[in-house]
């Protein structure tokens, strides 16, 4: 076997009272995809940030192409030929696509940025990925899926030999995933080494050579992918067997809670009408850009609606802002949890308390003891892994962050809870915990609206399925009587 592009031995890292990594080893060879797997909080992203110079290791050694390497900064990592595609987008929204791709490495001529050359090189990279994006477009005007492709192009432009991909497909369409995998196969042929992190275990078979599993910051095992099954991978990741991937519960349906009539909002929500009953999970399926997220945002008051009527428990309500929705008992768990659902620079306590100040205050004064008691109750109920209520949310895993987004609403008397891609970027065990939260709401007679791009979980958890395409509802189906093929048929009816 050829010399390893990257080898790490006995890597340890702690943050305050949390041991994120303990005596972890990892290696990567030319021309291979080595998947790093584990639950949220297993230490995957921490190890990758050590390799990319974001974090300094506490102990251990790193070798790049056989030479001991001190990766002290992201710039040093780039000099060593290490590039990373972050799970959380790391782009400047006010700059163009080309400016983001070459940020810090601008094409210059006579000391001035050569925009023409830069745009041409960006266009070639985008063409290589097979995506139709204008290099001159502002990044903030692109949907999340295309921003992810820009992030990928940025890393490919560095011509790195070691490429780290942290959840690269979480916001991509099926076609974009196919394009990405085609690029990965080309990179393997060129002798590049790729570290691949994903919670979509079913996609690993298409590109993966080896896997390494971490659990609770510790090395568990390394395998050739062909020598291990998915159930065995999951069992090693979580330390136990997950008997049921989609823990559906059956509940008698109550009266209609939410009625939406002829809702229109911008160009993405066109004459949308549907009902939601007490104790029902209503799944919203469709391709990227179908209008599902925009429908949720309009119902929650995050975006203004142009026309239409919303009835809650048979009474028309006016929702002009999220405050109106919250007052009515209509809550949303947003698609982009870090941007729209959390204040990541604040503590667990702050995030759970802020939307519920009326419940923990008296005469305009915060009752700290009451706030802590309510937050402790929610942390215990949702099994949120945090060393304390004072821990900054940014230091928690994606799954625990998602639980906090959900938890702040569970403290209130919800009538309808809307989940927009709630399991994106979280591991299989955390997904089951989110499903169980949805089930508990269902048992309590709450109406659950559930947006997901993963058809198996829509079919596994929803009672009925609303299929959207081009801003319109194309079909409303009973989950147990439909299948992925029928849903995709309606999801592609653009006319």
N, C-alpha and C positions, 0 to 999 in steps of 0.2 A: 504493500500500500504506500502511496506517495506521502510526503511530509504534510502534516496538518497545516492548514491555513491559520487555524486558531486553536489554541489549547489553553484551558484554564484548570488549575488544580487548587483544591483546598480553599475555595473562595468563601469568605464570611463577610457579612454586613449587618449592622444593627442601626436602628433609629430609636433613640431614646430607650424606652423599655422594650421595644419590639425587635426580636431577632429575625430579620428578613431572610438571611441566608446563613447556612451553617455547613461548612466543609463541603462545598459543592464542586463537582468536576464536570467538564464539558469539552468536547472537541468537534472540529469541523474540517472536512477534507475538500479538496478541489472537486468541482463537478457534482456535489451532492446537495440535497435538501435535507437538513437535519431539523426535525420538528421538536420544539420544546413545549411540553404539555404539563398541565396541572390546573388545579382549581384557582379561582381568584384568591390572591394572597399567598400563593405557593412560592412566589419569589421570581417568577419568569421575567417580568418587566424590570425588576431590580437588577437581575443579572445582565440583562441587555443594556441597561443604562450604565452599568459598570464597563461593559465592553465598548460603549459609544462615548465614554468620557464624561457622562452627566454626573455619575456618582463615583466617589473614590472607595475602593474596597478597603475593608479593615484588615483582612488577612488573605493570604494566598498569592499565587503567581499567574501571570498571563503571558503566553508566548504567541507571537504573530510570525508566521512563516519560519518557525524555529528559533526566533530571537526573542529574548525576554523583553517585554514591552511595559512601559509605564504610561498608561492611557490617562493622563491627568486632565485633559479637556476635550470637548467635542472636536476642536480644531486638530488636536493631536491624533484623535481617532481617524479623522479624514486623511491626515498625512500618512497613516499606516494602512489606508485602503479599506477602512470600515465605514459603511454607510448604513443608516437606519431609517426605516419608514415607521414613524410613530403611530400608535393606536389613536391617540388624540392628535388631531390635525395641528400642524405647526406652521401655519401660513399667515401671511400678512394680507388681510382682506382688502386694504386700500391700494395694493399694488397689483400689477397685471400678472397674468399667468407666467409670462416669460421672465418678468422681474423676480417672481418668487422662485422659479426654477434655478436662476443663476444668482440669487441673493448672496452677497459676499464674495462672489466669483464672477463679477460682471465682465462682459465682453467690452473691451475698450479700444479706442482708436485715437491716437494723439492725446491720451489722458482723459478722454471723454467717453462715456458709455456709448457703445455702438448698438443702438436699438435695432437697426435693421438686421445685423448679424445675429443678435441675440434672439430676435423673433424667428428668424429662419431656423436656427438650431433648435429652438423650442418646438417649432412646427414639426421638425423631423423626428424629435423624440415622441411627440404626441402621435404622429403617424405610425411610428414603430409600435406603439401600444394599441393602435387601431381605434383611437377615440377622436371624435369631432369636437375639438375645443379651439377657440380662437386664441392664439398666444397673446393678443392685445386685450382680451377681456379682463375685467377686474375680478379677482378671485371671489370677493364677497357676493358677486352676482351669480355665481355658479351654485348648483345644488350640491349637497354633501357628497354624493357619489362621484361627481366630476372633480370636486376638490381633492378627494382621495386619489384620483388618477394623477392630479398635479403633484401631489406629495410623492407618488411613486416615480414620476418623471424626474423630480428634483434629485432623488437619490440615484437614479440611473445615470443622470448627467455627470455625476462625480466619478464614474468609471471605477467604482470600488470593486475589489476582489472578494470582500466579505460583505454580504448584504443581509441586514436584519429586517425581517418583515413582521411587525407586531400587529396582528389582527388586520391584515391588509384588505380582506374581502368583506369586512363587517358592514360597509355602506355601499357595496357594489351590486349592480344588477347581474343576472346570470351571464349575459353577453360580456360584460366587463370582466367578470371572473374568468370566463374562457380566454379573453384577451390576455389577462394577467398570467394565467397558467401557461399560455403559449410563450410569453416572454420568459417565464421562469425556466421552461425547458430549453429555450435558446441560451439563457445564461449558464445553465448547467453544461451545455455543449462547449461553451467558451471557457470552462474550467472555473467559473465563479462558485463560491460556496455560499449557501443561503440558509440562514437560521429562520425558521418559520414558526410563528406562534399563532395558534387559532383554536377557538372553541368549537368550530364547525368540524368535528372529527370526521364526518362522512366525506369531506373534500380531500382529506390527506392522501387517500389511495391514488389520486391522480398525479401527485408530484413527489411524494415523500420517500426517501431512502431509509433513513433511520429516525428513531424517536428517543428522546430522553424525558423521563417523567420526574417532576419535582412534587413534593407534598410538604406543606408547612415549612418551607425554606430549606428542605433537605433533599439530597439526591436519593431517588428510589431505584431507578434502573434505566438502562439503555438497551434498545432492541433494534434489529432490522425490522422495518415495518411489515415485511412479508411474513415474519415469524410470530406475530401477535394479533389477536382479534380485538375489535372495538370494545366488546364487553370486558375483556381483560384489561385494556387500557383504562377504561372508566373505573374499574375496581381498584387499580393501582393508584389512580389519581385521587380518589376520594377515600381510599382505605376501607371500602365496604362495597357490597353489591347494591346497585340501584335497581330495584325490582321493577319499577314502573317509571318509564320516561315521561309519560303524560298522565298524571294522576287525576283523571276526570272524575267528578262526582255528579251524581244525578240528583236534582232537586225539583220539587214541584214549582212550576212557574206561577208567579203572582200576576197582579194587574200591570197594565202598561205604565211604566214610570216616565219614560222619555219619548216624546213624539217630535220628530223633525219634519217640517213641511216646506218643500220647495226652497231649500237653502241655497243661496248664491253668494259667493265670496271671491272677488277677483276673477282670474282666468282659470283657477284650478278647482273650483267648486261650482258645479252647474246643476241647479234644480234638484238637489239631493233631498230625498225623503225616506225615512225609515222609522221604525218603532223599536223600543227596547223595554223588555218586561223585567219585573222584580225577580231576582234569582236566576237571571239569564246572562250567559257570556255570548256577546255578539262579536264575531270576528270580522275584521275588515281586511280583505285581501286585494292584491293588485300589484302591478309593476311599479318601479320607481317613477315618481311623477304622476301617479294616477289620481292624486288628490286626497289620499287618506289622511295624511298629516295635516293638510290644510283644512280638512273638515273638522278635525279635532281642535285645531287652533281657533277656528271660527266659533265653534260651540263653547269653547272656554273663554272667549273674549280676547284672546291674544292677538287675533286679526279681526278687523271689522268685517261685518257681513253687509252685502249690498241689499239683500231682500230675503224673505223667508220668515218662518215662524217656528219658535221653540216652545214646547209645552212640557212642563214638569208636573207630574201627578194631575194631569188634566187641566192645568192652569197655564195660560200664556205667560212667559217671563221675558224680560228684556235683559239681555246680556251684552253690555257694551265694553266690559273690561273683565279681567280675571277676578277682580274683587266682587263683581256682580255674580259671577258663576259660583265662587266660593260661598257667598252668602246664601245662594239658592241650594247648595249641597251638591254642586257639580264640580268634580275635581279632575285634574289631568296630570298624568305622569309623562313628561315630555320625551320626545325622541332623543334630543341632545341634553342629557342630564347635567353635564358640567356647565353648559351655557345657560340653559333655561330652568333647570331644576334645583341647582345647588349654589351655595356661595362657598367655593372650595377653599378659600383662604380663612374661613371661619370654622369653629369647632362643631362637633356632632351636636352638642347641646344647643348652640346658636341656630343651626339649621333645622332642628326639630321644633324649636321654640318660636322662631320668627313668624310663621304663618298662624300661630296659635296664641299670640300675645294676649288676646282677650280672655283666654282661659287661664292664664297664669299671672294676671295682673289685677291689681285692685287700686282704684283711684289714680290710675296712670302710673303706678309703681310696680315694677316687676317683683313677683314673689319668687326669689331664687330657689327656695326649698321646694315649692310646688313645681317649678319648671324642671328641676332635677328629678323629682319623683316621677313625673309624667314621662320624661325622656328615658329614665332608667327602665320604666315599664315597657316602653316601646323597644328599647335595645334588647331586653330579655325576650320579649314576645317574638321579635323577628330574627333573633339570634345574630344580631349585628356584631361582628368581630371588631372590637376596638378596645385599646387598653384603658380608656377612660372617656367620659363625656367631653373632656377638654381636648381630645385629639383633633387635630385639623383634618377636615374631610379629605383634603387632597392627598393625605398619606394613607387612605384606606383603599382597598381593592375595589374594582369596578362593581362587583356584586354587592359589596357592603354599601357603596355609595348609592346604588339603585334602591337598596332597602330603606335608606334614609329618605330618598325622594318619596317612596311609597308611605313610609311611616309617619311623615308629618301630616299626611291627610287622614290616616287611620285614627288619629287622635280626635277627629271631628266626626260629626254625624253625617256621613256621606249618603246620598241617594244614588248618585251615579259616579263611577270612577272610570276614567278613560286612560288606558295604557297604550302608549305609542312606542312600539318596538322595545318592550320592557326587558327582553332577554338578550339584546344585541351586546356583544362583547363580554358576556359573562359565562362562567363555566357551567357544565352540565348539572352539578349539584345545586348551584345557586339558581339555575333555571327552575329546577323542581321546587325550590323554596318560593320563588315568585309565583309559580303555578298554584302552589298551596295557599298563598295569600289571596289569589283570585278566587280560589274555591271557598275560602272562609267568607269572603265578601258575598259570594253567591249564596251561601247557606244563611247569611244574615238578611237576605232579601234585597241586597244592593244590586243595581244594574251595572254590568261590566261591559265596557266597549274596549275591544282588544285589536290593535293594529299590529300586523306582523308580516314580514316578507318571507317568513319560513312557513311554507304550506303544511308541512307535517305537524307543526305545533298549532296552527289554526285548526286543522282537522282533529287534532288530538285533544284540544281544550274547548273549542267553541261549540255552542248549541246550534247556532245558525251562522251563515257566512254571507256577508255583503261583499260583492265583487265590484271594484271600481276600475274604470279605464277612462283616461282623458277627462277627468273631473266629473264623470257621471257614474251613477249606479247602473251596472249592466245586468246584475242578477242578485237575487236573495235566495239562498239555498239552505236546506237542512243539512247540517254537517254529516250526520250519519248516513245520509242518502246520496252524498256526492263524493268526488275524488279530485286528485290534483289535476288530472287531464281536463275535467269539466271546468274547474276554476280557471285554468290557464286559457281555455277556449274563450270564456267571457272576458278575461283580463286583457285579451289582445283584440277586442272588438272596437277598434278606434273609430269606425264609421258610425 
